[in-house]
Amino acid sequence: MQPLSHLESFVQSAESGSFSAAARHMGLTPAAVSKNVARLEASLGVRLFQRSTRRLTLTDGGQRLLAQIGPPLTALADAVDHAAEAEQQPAGTLKVSMGQAFGRAYLVPLLTEFLQRYPAIQPDWRFENRQVDLIGEGFDAGIGGGLNLNPDMVARTLGPIHLVVVAAPALLQGRKAPRHPADLAAWDGIARRAIRTGRVPVITLRNKAGAAAPVEFRPRIVFDDPEAMCQAALMGLGVAVLPMPFAQPWLARGDLVRLLPGWWADAGPTMLYYPSKKLLPARTRVFVDFVVEQFSQRGFAQRVRAD
């Protein structure tokens, strides 16, 4: 039986990519973490990391071990945290994955109040535009849209993801505003490449009458990031089809204007999701309740609707 300190040192080092980061998380010195991992390697007779001056890289053996012990070790830590938190306030590291621009715009502003309520929780938030393996990568929760959730996940809907056509006011000067999606064929556009497929999908707009029409502008620029698309639109480089959570602040200020106001596309909901554990850590439970509460109080779902 390997000592838990050796296993935890390995898992933390693998997830963070360095002994120093793992040491900060565990409250040890980098030398102590490195020694724990070296002892684990010696005991198993397997090299777990390729070491360089910049970063640790898992070997094939290290990847197999992480896949096997990562989830059980997380479950054990959760059980210990749950027992400790039964008599105390929620505490511990809160590891959450969220989209880059969405997290900065809507989650970071909530931090002050959240930390005032729960000072013993340490947020460890990852800003990345990808769907993570919540359980396999040891996350407490995730926030995003367009997700395919497995049966081990629970999801709370925060609001819709409606796509709308926008442009900078300067781009409209001297031009007749489009009245139907077909009119966009005469306009330069800022297209979005899907991260999963690498393709530029055709977006179909709909209106309340049930009519549907594709967006067929001339692709002048192609990005894979909605924040970059928004910035290019603000610069007047073309029209863009943006999710309302990104476009809404700029529309409210008048820096962008909505074209075809009766038309939109529904890309599903923005969800807060987390593992369906019987012993859900208190830090995760209060985070979920806090975010749902704050998004409701601030009218997020109403502000990002386009219909």
Disulfide bonds with the S-S distance in Angstrom:
none
